[in-house]
Amino acid sequence: MRFLLPSAGIIVGIIHLLPLAGVLGADRLASLYGIAFDEPKTVIPMRHRAVLFGLLGDF
């Protein structure tokens, strides 16, 4: 039981770090989500989302 919570925290952190690769651009976002992000109006919020998930995973 002593190792269960730290292990779960590490796993959750890794899961939240995976979308961080979306910061690299629209092509990387498209490969992560399987959706074409053609308009800049959709790319910017998705990159922001990737940064926030990265910060959450880092925490």
C-alpha positions as CSV (number, residue, x, y, z in Angstrom):
1,M,0.0,0.0,0.0
2,R,3.0,2.3,0.7
3,F,4.0,2.2,-3.0
4,L,0.5,2.3,-4.5
5,L,0.0,6.1,-4.3
6,P,3.4,7.1,-5.6
7,S,3.2,4.6,-8.4
8,A,-0.3,5.9,-9.4
9,G,1.0,9.5,-9.3
10,I,3.9,8.6,-11.6
11,I,1.6,6.8,-14.0
12,V,-0.9,9.8,-14.1
13,G,2.0,12.1,-14.6
14,I,3.3,10.2,-17.6
15,I,-0.2,10.1,-19.1
16,H,-0.4,13.9,-18.8
17,L,3.0,14.4,-20.3
18,L,2.1,12.6,-23.5
19,P,0.1,15.4,-25.1
20,L,3.0,17.8,-24.5
21,A,4.4,16.8,-27.9
22,G,1.5,18.8,-29.4
23,V,3.4,22.0,-28.7
24,L,5.6,21.2,-31.7
25,G,3.0,22.1,-34.2
26,A,-0.2,21.3,-36.1
27,D,1.3,18.2,-37.7
28,R,2.2,16.7,-34.3
29,L,-1.3,17.5,-33.0
30,A,-2.9,15.8,-36.0
31,S,-0.9,12.7,-35.3
32,L,-1.8,12.7,-31.6
33,Y,-5.5,13.3,-32.0
34,G,-6.2,11.9,-35.5
35,I,-7.9,15.2,-36.5
36,A,-6.6,17.7,-39.1
37,F,-6.1,21.1,-37.5
38,D,-6.1,23.3,-40.6
39,E,-7.1,26.7,-39.0
40,P,-4.9,28.7,-36.7
41,K,-7.9,29.3,-34.5
42,T,-8.0,25.7,-33.5
43,V,-4.2,25.1,-33.4
44,I,-3.5,27.8,-30.8
45,P,-6.0,26.5,-28.1
46,M,-4.8,22.9,-28.7
47,R,-1.2,23.9,-28.2
48,H,-2.2,25.8,-25.1
49,R,-4.0,22.6,-23.9
50,A,-0.8,20.6,-24.5
51,V,1.2,23.1,-22.4
52,L,-1.3,22.9,-19.6
53,F,-1.3,19.1,-19.6
54,G,2.5,19.2,-19.6
55,L,2.5,21.5,-16.6
56,L,0.0,19.2,-14.8
57,G,2.1,16.2,-15.6
58,D,5.2,17.9,-14.4
59,F,3.6,18.8,-11.1
